Amino acid sequence: MKDAIISLKNINKSYGLGKNPLHVLKGIDLDIEKGELVSIMGSSGSGKSTLLNVIGILDTHDVGEYILDGQEIKDLSEKKAAQLRNEMIGFVFQSFNLISFKNAMENVALPLYYQKVSRKKRNIIAMGYLERLGLKDWAHHLPNELSGGQKQRIAIARALITKPKVILADEPTGALDSVTSLEMMDLLQEINRTGITMLIVTHEHDIAARTQKTIRITDGMITEIIAN
């Protein structure tokens, strides 16, 4: 596909060696176009989080071809993998993954630290993102002083600060109540409309229904792709 930002061909992934390795991904073929908003659904153990980790260069595939924005992802050093993640991909997790002893602004600014941006500059940029997400007044609060919805907004601001081409969200509404979940989905759709490609792993049908297409995974294989 000429406009695919993510292209997977025959991706296989197993864990464990010896007689009974666990074959988690079994021949995944998938193209995600630039700017698409896609959900991935499947029961626990279906392979959806492993797929997200392979796409996010947090894990490696054993067999197959993975092209990310024209670059083959293969045999990368940990340093190169970390650099690509930092430049290309923003992550949003169910458990927020905020650093407990850093305030909201410092959490948002963290990816720029790895890009060697000065503290003053990265804090100014982080404040801009907090303001954009309605959290300016909470910039100096620690994560334990914030609600679930506020924590997830901070996690989203942190994912956006490096201006990634792709955002990967693993159950981003899983720890939120239903009202906050819908607000979070509004925000993710708004971000997607700026041109950022987005993949969301979710168990929730109402969240998946608000994406452009839903990919269903069963036992490590794509069984259905539904246009919403």
C-alpha positions in Angstrom: 0.0 0.0 0.0 1.6 3.2 -1.1 0.5 5.4 1.8 0.9 2.8 4.5 2.9 4.1 7.5 2.8 0.6 9.1 3.2 -2.5 6.9 3.3 -6.0 8.4 3.8 -9.1 6.3 3.7 -12.6 7.7 4.7 -11.4 11.2 5.2 -14.3 13.6 6.2 -14.2 17.3 6.8 -17.0 19.8 7.9 -16.9 23.4 10.0 -19.6 25.1 12.2 -22.2 23.7 12.3 -26.0 23.8 9.4 -28.3 23.0 6.5 -26.1 23.7 7.1 -22.5 22.6 4.1 -20.2 22.9 3.2 -19.1 19.3 1.6 -15.7 20.0 1.4 -14.1 16.5 0.8 -16.3 13.6 1.3 -14.8 10.2 0.0 -11.2 10.7 -0.6 -9.2 7.5 -1.6 -5.6 8.1 -1.3 -2.2 6.5 -2.2 1.0 8.4 -2.4 4.1 6.3 -1.1 7.5 7.4 -3.6 9.3 9.5 -5.8 6.3 10.2 -7.6 5.7 13.5 -7.8 2.0 14.1 -8.9 -0.2 17.0 -7.6 -3.7 17.8 -10.0 -6.0 19.7 -9.6 -9.6 20.9 -9.9 -11.6 24.1 -7.1 -11.8 26.7 -4.3 -13.8 25.3 -5.3 -13.2 21.7 -2.0 -11.5 20.9 -3.2 -7.9 20.6 -0.8 -6.4 23.1 2.1 -8.4 21.6 1.2 -7.0 18.2 1.2 -3.5 19.7 4.6 -4.1 21.3 6.0 -5.3 18.0 4.7 -2.2 16.1 6.0 0.0 19.0 9.5 -1.6 18.7 9.2 -2.7 22.3 9.5 -6.3 21.2 10.9 -8.0 18.1 9.2 -10.3 15.6 10.8 -13.7 14.8 9.6 -14.1 11.2 8.2 -11.6 8.7 8.7 -8.1 7.5 7.8 -4.9 9.4 8.1 -1.5 7.5 7.6 1.6 9.6 7.3 4.8 7.5 9.5 3.3 4.7 12.1 1.8 7.1 12.5 -1.9 7.7 12.5 -2.7 11.4 15.0 -5.5 11.8 18.0 -6.4 13.9 18.1 -3.0 15.6 20.5 -2.3 18.4 18.7 -1.3 21.6 20.1 2.2 21.2 18.7 2.5 17.6 15.3 1.0 18.7 15.0 3.5 21.5 15.9 6.4 19.2 13.2 5.3 16.7 10.6 4.9 19.4 11.4 8.4 20.7 11.3 10.0 17.3 8.4 8.1 15.7 6.0 6.7 18.3 4.0 8.0 21.3 2.7 5.5 23.8 -0.4 5.7 26.0 -1.0 2.9 28.6 -3.9 1.8 30.7 -1.8 2.2 33.9 -0.6 5.7 32.8 3.1 4.8 33.5 3.7 8.2 35.1 6.8 8.7 37.3 5.4 9.1 40.8 8.1 11.5 42.1 7.9 13.8 39.1 5.2 16.5 38.7 2.9 16.7 35.7 5.1 19.1 33.8 8.2 16.9 34.4 6.4 13.8 33.3 5.3 15.4 30.1 8.7 16.8 29.4 10.6 13.5 29.9 10.8 12.3 26.3 12.5 15.6 25.4 15.2 14.9 28.0 16.1 11.9 25.9 16.4 14.1 22.9 18.8 16.3 24.9 16.6 19.4 24.9 17.5 21.8 27.7 15.5 21.7 30.9 14.2 25.2 30.4 13.1 24.6 26.8 11.5 21.2 27.5 9.5 22.6 30.5 8.2 25.5 28.3 7.1 23.0 25.6 5.5 20.7 28.3 3.6 23.6 29.7 2.2 24.3 26.2 0.9 20.8 25.9 -0.6 20.8 29.5 -2.4 24.1 28.6 -3.7 22.5 25.4 -5.1 19.6 27.4 -6.6 21.8 30.1 -4.1 20.9 32.8 -2.0 24.0 33.1 -3.2 24.6 36.7 -2.1 21.0 37.6 1.5 21.3 36.2 3.2 21.2 39.6 1.1 18.4 41.1 2.4 14.8 41.5 0.5 11.9 39.9 -1.0 10.8 43.3 -2.8 14.2 43.5 -4.6 13.7 40.2 -7.7 11.9 39.0 -7.5 9.0 36.5 -8.7 11.2 33.7 -6.1 13.9 34.5 -3.3 11.2 34.6 -4.4 9.9 31.2 -4.3 13.4 29.8 -0.8 13.9 31.1 0.1 10.5 29.5 -1.3 11.7 26.2 0.5 15.1 26.5 3.8 13.1 27.1 3.0 10.9 24.0 2.5 14.1 21.9 5.5 16.1 23.0 7.9 14.5 20.5 5.4 15.1 17.6 5.3 11.4 16.8 3.9 10.0 13.6 2.1 7.2 15.3 0.4 6.9 18.7 -0.1 3.4 20.2 -2.7 3.3 23.0 -3.1 0.1 25.0 -6.5 0.1 26.8 -6.3 3.9 27.3 -9.8 4.0 28.8 -9.4 0.7 30.8 -8.9 2.4 34.2 -11.4 5.2 33.6 -15.1 5.5 34.4 -17.5 5.6 31.4 -17.9 9.4 31.3 -14.2 10.0 31.4 -13.6 7.3 28.8 -15.8 9.1 26.3 -14.0 12.4 27.0 -10.7 10.6 26.5 -12.0 9.2 23.2 -13.0 12.7 22.1 -9.5 13.8 22.8 -7.9 10.9 20.9 -10.1 11.6 17.9 -9.2 15.3 18.0 -5.5 14.4 18.0 -6.0 11.9 15.2 -7.6 14.7 13.1 -4.3 16.6 13.2 -2.9 13.8 11.0 -1.3 11.4 13.7 -1.9 7.8 12.9 -3.4 6.0 16.0 -3.9 2.4 17.0 -6.0 1.7 20.1 -6.2 -1.7 21.8 -9.5 -1.9 23.6 -12.1 -4.3 25.1 -14.9 -1.7 24.8 -17.2 -1.9 21.8 -18.3 1.8 22.1 -14.7 2.9 22.0 -13.9 0.7 19.0 -17.0 2.0 17.2 -15.5 5.5 17.2 -12.5 4.4 15.2 -12.4 4.1 11.4 -11.8 0.4 11.4 -11.6 -2.4 13.9 -9.2 -5.3 13.6 -10.2 -8.5 15.4 -7.5 -10.8 16.6 -8.2 -14.4 17.7 -5.4 -16.8 18.7 -2.7 -14.7 17.2 -4.4 -14.3 13.8 -6.4 -11.4 12.2 -9.9 -12.9 11.8 -11.8 -9.8 10.7 -11.3 -6.2 9.7 -14.5 -4.1 10.1 -15.0 -0.7 8.6 -16.9 1.4 11.2 
